[in-house]
Amino acid sequence: MADDYRRQGFELERRIFELDIKCSTLKAEKQDDDYLQNASTILDKLKSYYRQGGDGNNLSKILQDYTQVVLDITFYEENKLVDQEFPEDCSPFKIQQLLQDLTEPEVLAGRLAPAQEVQSMLGLELLECLYWRRGALLYMYCHTLHQRKQWIKKNKDTFLKCIQEGVRYLMRMLQVRNSVKLNDGVVLHDTATANFLSEGIFSDTHLLTMMYIGEMCFWAVKYEDCSAENLDHKEDRLHFRDIGTQILNKYVLACEGPLHGQGWNTENAKEILSILQ
C-alpha cells in the first residue's frame, strides 16, 4: 500500500515537471501572457517543494496548485484554438488533448486519496471550473461547427457526440454544489438570494452554463429531428428536448425575476423554448 502511494506520488511529481517544460515552451510563444505567467509562478513553488523533499502531507494543497496550473495552461491553448476559429485539420486532436488534461486533476485526486471525496481534495470552485472549462470548450467548438453546414452534413454523428459530451460536462458543473434547501434550517433574509440558491444558481457562470446547455440541446434536437440515421443509438443519447426546456425555463425565470434589469437577455432563450416545447 505504501509503495502504491509513493508510486502515485511520483506520478504527480513527474506530471508537475512535465507541465513546467510545456509551460516554458508556450511562454516562448508569448512571454507576456498572464495565465502562463501565473502557471509558471505556481510551478516554481511546486518544484521547490519537491526539491526540498516534500513528503506529500499537504496533498490537497498540492493538487489544488497543480489543478490551477492545468487550468491556466489549457486556457492559453484554448484561446489559440478560438482565435484560429478551430481549424478543421487539427482541432479534433487538440480538443481531445485539452479534455484529457482537464480531466487529469480529478483522476489524480481519486487515485492519490481514494478515501476522500474528490471535491474535498480539490475544492468546490476548482472542481466546478474543471467541468465548466470542458463543457465551455465543447460549446465553443460546436458553435463554430454549427456554422459549417457542409461539414455537419458529412459529420453529423461527430457533431452530436460533441454536443452530448459538452452538455454532460455542463450539467455536472451545475451539480457540483448541492442546491440549498430552504427547509434545511438555512436562514436567508434576501428572498432573491434564497430563490437562486434553491435552484442551484450560485454565480453568473451558473447562469451562462444554463444558456449554453439550452443552445446545445437546441442544436442536437435540430439535427436529430432531421435524421433517421441515429434512431438505433437513441437510447444512448440524452433527452435534449426535455433538458433544454427545463434548463432554459429556469434561466428565463431567474433573468426576468430577481435579475431583471441586470443585463441578462432572454430573447434567444425564449426563441429556443418556443421550438423545444
Phi, psi and chi 1 to 4 in degrees:
 res  aa     phi    psi   chi1   chi2   chi3   chi4
   1 MET       -  -45.3 -168.9   75.1  173.1      -
   2 ALA   -62.9  -38.7      -      -      -      -
   3 ASP   -64.1  -40.2  -71.6  -18.6      -      -
   4 ASP   -61.6  -43.4  -72.9  -16.9      -      -
   5 TYR   -63.5  -44.2 -177.2   84.3      -      -
   6 ARG   -63.2  -42.1  -80.9 -166.4  -66.0  -90.1
   7 ARG   -62.5  -41.6 -176.6  170.8   62.4 -107.2
   8 GLN   -70.6  -33.4  -68.7  165.4   -9.4      -
   9 GLY   -63.6  -40.0      -      -      -      -
  10 PHE   -64.0  -34.0  -70.7  143.7      -      -
  11 GLU   -61.4  -42.8 -179.7 -176.8   -1.9      -
  12 LEU   -66.7  -43.2  177.0   57.3      -      -
  13 GLU   -61.1  -44.7 -178.9 -179.9   -3.6      -
  14 ARG   -60.9  -42.0  174.3 -176.1   58.4   78.3
  15 ARG   -64.6  -36.3 -175.6   67.2 -178.5  127.0
  16 ILE   -63.8  -44.1  -73.9  168.7      -      -
  17 PHE   -69.8  -31.3  -80.7   87.3      -      -
  18 GLU   -66.7  -41.0  -72.9  175.5   -8.2      -
  19 LEU   -64.6  -33.0  -80.3  177.3      -      -
  20 ASP   -63.6  -42.1 -175.3   55.7      -      -
  21 ILE   -63.2  -44.1  -64.7  171.2      -      -
  22 LYS   -63.1  -43.1 -177.3  176.2 -174.2  177.7
  23 CYS   -62.7  -41.4 -173.5      -      -      -
  24 SER   -63.3  -39.0  -63.4      -      -      -
  25 THR   -65.2  -43.3  -58.3      -      -      -
  26 LEU   -69.4  -35.0  -66.9  175.1      -      -
  27 LYS   -64.8  -26.6  -78.9  179.0   66.7  179.6
  28 ALA   -65.6  -26.2      -      -      -      -
  29 GLU   -76.5  -40.5  -62.5  176.9    0.2      -
  30 LYS  -148.6   92.3 -168.6  173.9 -178.3 -178.0
  31 GLN   -69.5  -24.3  -65.3 -175.8   -1.1      -
  32 ASP   -97.7   13.4   61.1  -13.2      -      -
  33 ASP   -70.7  125.7 -175.0   83.7      -      -
  34 ASP   -64.7  -37.4  -69.6  -20.2      -      -
  35 TYR   -69.9  -40.2  -70.0   92.8      -      -
  36 LEU   -68.3  -36.0  -66.7  179.6      -      -
  37 GLN   -63.4  -42.8  -68.2  -76.9    9.3      -
  38 ASN   -64.6  -42.8 -172.6   57.7      -      -
  39 ALA   -61.3  -41.6      -      -      -      -
  40 SER   -63.5  -40.1 -178.3      -      -      -
  41 THR   -63.6  -44.9  -60.7      -      -      -
  42 ILE   -66.2  -40.4  -61.9  173.3      -      -
  43 LEU   -63.2  -38.4  -76.7  164.8      -      -
  44 ASP   -60.6  -40.9  -74.9  -17.2      -      -
  45 LYS   -65.8  -42.8 -178.5  174.5   67.2  173.8
  46 LEU   -67.5  -41.5  -70.8  170.8      -      -
  47 LYS   -62.6  -40.8  -71.4 -173.0  -60.7  178.5
  48 SER   -62.9  -39.7  175.7      -      -      -
  49 TYR   -59.7  -47.4  169.9   80.3      -      -
  50 TYR   -70.4  -36.7  -81.4  109.3      -      -
  51 ARG   -67.1  -24.5  -77.3  168.3  177.8  159.3
  52 GLN   -89.9   11.1  -67.6  172.3   13.6      -
  53 GLY    81.9   34.2      -      -      -      -
  54 GLY   -51.3  134.7      -      -      -      -
  55 ASP   -98.2    1.1   54.2   12.0      -      -
  56 GLY    79.6   11.3      -      -      -      -
  57 ASN   -66.1  -26.8  -76.7  -25.7      -      -
  58 ASN  -104.7   54.0 -160.1    4.7      -      -
  59 LEU   -60.1  -40.6  179.4   59.5      -      -
  60 SER   -59.7  -45.0  178.3      -      -      -
  61 LYS   -66.3  -38.3 -177.2   64.6  170.5   68.4
  62 ILE   -63.8  -44.7  -63.3  169.2      -      -
  63 LEU   -64.3  -37.9  -78.1  167.4      -      -
  64 GLN   -66.7  -42.1  -71.4  172.5   14.6      -
  65 ASP   -63.9  -43.3  -75.0  -15.3      -      -
  66 TYR   -59.7  -43.3  163.8   76.5      -      -
  67 THR   -62.0  -41.5  -59.9      -      -      -
  68 GLN   -63.0  -37.7 -171.5   59.4   58.2      -
  69 VAL   -62.3  -45.4  168.9      -      -      -
  70 VAL   -59.9  -44.2  169.4      -      -      -
  71 LEU   -62.3  -41.7  -71.1  168.0      -      -
  72 ASP   -68.8  -45.6  -73.0  -23.6      -      -
  73 ILE   -66.8  -44.4  -69.4  176.7      -      -
  74 THR   -68.4  -28.8   53.0      -      -      -
  75 PHE   -63.4  -42.1 -170.5   74.9      -      -
  76 TYR   -61.5  -44.4  171.8   79.3      -      -
  77 GLU   -67.0  -38.8  -65.9  178.3  -61.1      -
  78 GLU   -62.4  -43.8  -75.9  176.3   36.2      -
  79 ASN   -60.5  -35.1  -78.6  -21.3      -      -
  80 LYS   -62.7  -44.0  -77.2  177.4   60.8 -179.8
  81 LEU   -63.2  -42.6  -85.8  179.8      -      -
  82 VAL   -64.2  -45.3  173.2      -      -      -
  83 ASP   -61.5  -32.4  -69.5  -17.0      -      -
  84 GLN   -87.4    3.5  -64.7  166.3    0.8      -
  85 GLU    56.4   42.8  -63.3 -175.4  -16.3      -
  86 PHE    48.4   77.2  -65.8   98.6      -      -
  87 PRO   -54.8  136.8  -22.0   32.3      -      -
  88 GLU   -64.3  -31.8  -72.6 -172.1   25.9      -
  89 ASP   -74.8  -36.6   57.3  -19.9      -      -
  90 CYS  -114.1  -13.8   63.8      -      -      -
  91 SER   -60.4  -44.5  -70.1      -      -      -
  92 PRO   -56.0  -44.8  -28.1   36.9      -      -
  93 PHE   -65.4  -45.7  171.1   77.3      -      -
  94 LYS   -65.6  -38.1  -71.5 -173.8  175.6  179.7
  95 ILE   -66.0  -43.1  -73.6  171.1      -      -
  96 GLN   -62.2  -37.3  -73.4  -53.4  -48.9      -
  97 GLN   -65.9  -42.4 -174.9   60.8   57.7      -
  98 LEU   -64.4  -42.3  -75.1  167.0      -      -
  99 LEU   -62.1  -40.2  -66.9  175.0      -      -
 100 GLN   -65.1  -43.3 -178.1  178.0  -34.5      -
 101 ASP   -61.5  -40.7  -70.0  -15.3      -      -
 102 LEU   -77.2  -12.3  -71.4  163.8      -      -
 103 THR   -89.2  -27.1  -60.9      -      -      -
 104 GLU   -59.5  -40.2 -166.8  167.5   28.3      -
 105 PRO   -57.2  -41.1  -27.5   36.7      -      -
 106 GLU   -66.0  -40.7 -168.5  177.9   -3.6      -
 107 VAL   -65.2  -45.5  172.6      -      -      -
 108 LEU   -63.8  -40.3  -79.8  174.6      -      -
 109 ALA   -61.1  -40.1      -      -      -      -
 110 GLY   -66.3  -36.7      -      -      -      -
 111 ARG   -74.0  -44.7  -78.7 -172.8 -159.8  156.7
 112 LEU   -78.3  -25.9  -66.9  172.4      -      -
 113 ALA  -134.7   67.5      -      -      -      -
 114 PRO   -62.6  -22.4   21.7  -32.4      -      -
 115 ALA   -85.9   -8.1      -      -      -      -
 116 GLN  -107.7  150.6  -58.6  -71.5  -33.7      -
 117 GLU   -71.7  141.2  -70.3 -171.4    2.1      -
 118 VAL   -57.0  -40.0  170.6      -      -      -
 119 GLN   -67.3  -26.2   67.0 -177.9   37.8      -
 120 SER   -76.4  -25.6   68.9      -      -      -
 121 MET   -82.1  -42.0  -63.5  -60.3  -67.1      -
 122 LEU   -92.9  -25.2  -62.3 -177.7      -      -
 123 GLY    91.2  150.0      -      -      -      -
 124 LEU   -62.6  -42.8  -67.9  175.6      -      -
 125 GLU   -66.0  -43.5  -71.1 -172.1    8.3      -
 126 LEU   -67.3  -39.8  -76.1  175.3      -      -
 127 LEU   -65.0  -42.8 -172.3   57.0      -      -
 128 GLU   -57.8  -44.2  -86.4 -176.7  -17.1      -
 129 CYS   -63.8  -38.3 -164.3      -      -      -
 130 LEU   -62.1  -42.6  -71.9  169.5      -      -
 131 TYR   -70.1  -43.1  -74.2  122.7      -      -
 132 TRP   -59.2  -45.8  157.6 -108.6      -      -
 133 ARG   -65.4  -38.9  -74.0  -79.8  -56.7  -77.9
 134 ARG   -67.8  -44.1  -77.1  174.0  -77.4  179.7
 135 GLY   -66.3  -42.3      -      -      -      -
 136 ALA   -67.3  -35.3      -      -      -      -
 137 LEU   -61.3  -46.7  170.8   61.3      -      -
 138 LEU   -69.4  -32.5  -73.7  165.5      -      -
 139 TYR   -61.3  -48.8  167.5   83.3      -      -
 140 MET   -62.7  -39.1  -69.2 -175.1  -70.3      -
 141 TYR   -64.7  -47.2 -176.4   44.0      -      -
 142 CYS   -66.3  -35.0  -69.9      -      -      -
 143 HIS   -60.3  -40.3 -173.7  -83.2      -      -
 144 THR   -70.0  -45.2  -59.3      -      -      -
 145 LEU   -63.0  -33.8  -66.1  178.2      -      -
 146 HIS   -59.5  -24.2 -175.2 -115.9      -      -
 147 GLN   -89.7   -4.6  -58.9  167.9   46.6      -
 148 ARG  -104.0   78.1  -61.3  173.1 -178.4  169.7
 149 LYS   -59.6  -40.6  -53.7  -58.3 -177.7 -174.2
 150 GLN   -66.4  -38.1  -67.0  -57.1  -46.0      -
 151 TRP   -63.7  -43.6 -176.6   92.8      -      -
 152 ILE   -63.5  -37.8  -69.1 -179.1      -      -
 153 LYS   -57.2  -35.7  -75.1 -178.1 -179.6  178.5
 154 LYS   -90.6  -19.1  -60.8  176.3 -177.6  177.2
 155 ASN  -132.8   40.5  -57.6  -83.8      -      -
 156 LYS   -59.8  -43.3 -168.5  175.0  -62.9  179.0
 157 ASP   -62.9  -40.2  -75.4  -14.3      -      -
 158 THR   -63.2  -42.8  -59.7      -      -      -
 159 PHE   -61.4  -47.3 -178.9   59.4      -      -
 160 LEU   -66.1  -35.1  -70.2  170.5      -      -
 161 LYS   -64.8  -41.6 -176.6  179.1  178.2 -178.2
 162 CYS   -63.3  -40.9  -73.2      -      -      -
 163 ILE   -62.3  -47.6  -70.9  177.6      -      -
 164 GLN   -60.1  -44.4  170.7  143.7  -50.7      -
 165 GLU   -63.6  -43.0 -166.4  173.1   -1.8      -
 166 GLY   -64.2  -43.2      -      -      -      -
 167 VAL   -62.9  -40.7  169.1      -      -      -
 168 ARG   -60.8  -44.5  -74.0 -170.7 -171.6  -80.1
 169 TYR   -62.5  -44.1  -76.8  131.5      -      -
 170 LEU   -67.6  -36.2  -67.8  173.8      -      -
 171 MET   -66.7  -38.3  -70.9  174.9   65.5      -
 172 ARG   -63.1  -36.9  -72.2  -69.2  -59.8  -85.3
 173 MET   -59.9  -43.8 -177.6  -90.1 -173.0      -
 174 LEU   -67.9  -19.0  -66.8  177.0      -      -
 175 GLN   -98.1   -3.1  -65.4  162.6   -0.6      -
 176 VAL   -61.3  -46.9  168.1      -      -      -
 177 ARG   -96.4  133.6  -55.2 -176.2 -160.0 -143.1
 178 ASN   -71.3  138.7  -67.8  -36.5      -      -
 179 SER   -58.7  143.0  -58.9      -      -      -
 180 VAL   -76.5  121.2  174.1      -      -      -
 181 LYS   -86.7  125.2  -64.7  179.9 -178.8  177.6
 182 LEU   -71.2   -7.6  -58.2 -175.2      -      -
 183 ASN  -105.5   15.9   59.1   -6.3      -      -
 184 ASP   -93.9   20.9  -81.6   -6.3      -      -
 185 GLY    82.2   10.3      -      -      -      -
 186 VAL   -84.9  127.1  178.4      -      -      -
 187 VAL  -105.0  115.1  178.2      -      -      -
 188 LEU  -124.3  120.5  -65.1  167.6      -      -
 189 HIS   -83.9  -16.6  -60.2  -70.9      -      -
 190 ASP   -97.8  111.9 -176.1  -18.9      -      -
 191 THR   -62.1  -39.5  -56.0      -      -      -
 192 ALA   -62.3  -44.5      -      -      -      -
 193 THR   -62.1  -41.2  -60.3      -      -      -
 194 ALA   -60.8  -42.7      -      -      -      -
 195 ASN   -65.3  -41.3  -71.0  -25.7      -      -
 196 PHE   -59.4  -50.3  -81.4  143.3      -      -
 197 LEU   -66.3  -34.4  -62.4 -177.7      -      -
 198 SER   -68.2  -23.7   67.3      -      -      -
 199 GLU   -95.2    1.4  -68.7  -66.6  -16.8      -
 200 GLY    79.6   20.8      -      -      -      -
 201 ILE   -98.9  109.9  -57.2  172.1      -      -
 202 PHE  -113.2   -8.1  -64.3   89.5      -      -
 203 SER  -165.3  172.2   69.1      -      -      -
 204 ASP   -60.0  -34.4  -73.0   -6.1      -      -
 205 THR   -63.7  -35.5  -54.6      -      -      -
 206 HIS   -64.1  -40.2  -72.7   77.5      -      -
 207 LEU   -65.5  -44.1  -86.5  175.6      -      -
 208 LEU   -62.6  -37.1 -172.7   57.0      -      -
 209 THR   -58.9  -42.2  -63.1      -      -      -
 210 MET   -60.5  -42.7  -69.4  178.8  170.5      -
 211 MET   -66.4  -40.5 -166.9   62.8 -132.7      -
 212 TYR   -60.5  -45.5  -81.0    9.5      -      -
 213 ILE   -60.7  -44.3  -69.8  172.8      -      -
 214 GLY   -60.1  -44.6      -      -      -      -
 215 GLU   -64.5  -43.7  -76.9 -169.8   81.0      -
 216 MET   -65.9  -37.8  -65.4  176.8   86.7      -
 217 CYS   -64.0  -38.6  -73.4      -      -      -
 218 PHE   -61.9  -45.1  166.3   64.6      -      -
 219 TRP   -60.9  -42.5  -61.9  -26.4      -      -
 220 ALA   -63.4  -46.4      -      -      -      -
 221 VAL   -61.3  -40.8  167.8      -      -      -
 222 LYS   -58.5  -45.0  176.7 -179.5  177.3 -179.5
 223 TYR   -88.6  -24.5  -74.7   98.9      -      -
 224 GLU   -69.9  -41.4  -80.6 -172.2  -29.2      -
 225 ASP   -66.8  -27.9  -75.4   -7.8      -      -
 226 CYS   -97.4   14.7   68.2      -      -      -
 227 SER  -138.7  134.7  172.1      -      -      -
 228 ALA   -98.8   -1.3      -      -      -      -
 229 GLU   -70.3  -25.3  -61.9  171.1    8.7      -
 230 ASN   -96.4    4.3  -59.0  -52.3      -      -
 231 LEU   -60.3  -35.1  -68.2  178.4      -      -
 232 ASP   -64.1  -25.2  -68.5  -18.6      -      -
 233 HIS  -109.3   12.2  -54.1  -72.8      -      -
 234 LYS   -63.6  -28.9 -154.9  150.9 -170.6  176.6
 235 GLU   -67.2  -20.0   66.7  -84.2    6.1      -
 236 ASP   -85.5  -10.4  -60.2  -33.2      -      -
 237 ARG   -91.5  154.1  -66.0 -102.6  161.8   92.2
 238 LEU   -68.9  157.5  -66.1  171.7      -      -
 239 HIS   -85.8   81.2  -62.6  -70.6      -      -
 240 PHE   -60.3  -40.6  -69.2  112.0      -      -
 241 ARG   -62.7  -44.7 -170.9 -179.8  -63.6  -86.6
 242 ASP   -67.8  -44.0  -67.1  -17.1      -      -
 243 ILE   -63.7  -47.3  -67.7  169.3      -      -
 244 GLY   -61.3  -42.5      -      -      -      -
 245 THR   -62.8  -46.8  -60.0      -      -      -
 246 GLN   -64.4  -45.6  180.0 -176.3    9.9      -
 247 ILE   -67.2  -44.9  -70.7  -70.9      -      -
 248 LEU   -70.5  -30.9  -73.0  179.6      -      -
 249 ASN   -62.6  -41.8  -85.6  -37.3      -      -
 250 LYS   -62.4  -43.1  -78.7 -172.9  179.9 -177.1
 251 TYR   -60.0  -48.5  173.1   85.3      -      -
 252 VAL   -63.8  -43.1  170.4      -      -      -
 253 LEU   -60.5  -40.0  -75.7  172.5      -      -
 254 ALA   -68.8  -45.2      -      -      -      -
 255 CYS   -72.1  -32.4  -66.0      -      -      -
 256 GLU   -94.3   -6.5  -66.3 -170.2  -16.2      -
 257 GLY  -100.4 -106.2      -      -      -      -
 258 PRO   -60.2  -28.1  -23.0   33.2      -      -
 259 LEU   -97.9   12.3  -73.2  177.6      -      -
 260 HIS   -57.9  130.6 -179.3   68.2      -      -
 261 GLY    84.2    4.4      -      -      -      -
 262 GLN   -97.0    8.9  -60.5  -63.1  -46.9      -
 263 GLY    95.2    5.2      -      -      -      -
 264 TRP   -89.6  125.0  -70.6   94.3      -      -
 265 ASN   -95.5  136.7 -169.2  -59.1      -      -
 266 THR  -115.3    3.8   59.8      -      -      -
 267 GLU   -60.6  -48.1  -71.0 -177.1   12.1      -
 268 ASN   -64.5  -41.3 -170.1   31.4      -      -
 269 ALA   -60.8  -43.2      -      -      -      -
 270 LYS   -67.4  -37.5  -73.8 -179.0  173.4  179.0
 271 GLU   -63.6  -43.1 -175.7  175.9  -14.4      -
 272 ILE   -64.7  -42.4  -67.8  173.8      -      -
 273 LEU   -60.6  -37.1  -81.2  169.3      -      -
 274 SER   -63.3  -24.4   70.7      -      -      -
 275 ILE   -89.3  -39.5  -61.5  169.5      -      -
 276 LEU   -73.4  -35.3  -66.0 -179.8      -      -
 277 GLN   -78.5      -  -69.6  176.4  -34.5      -
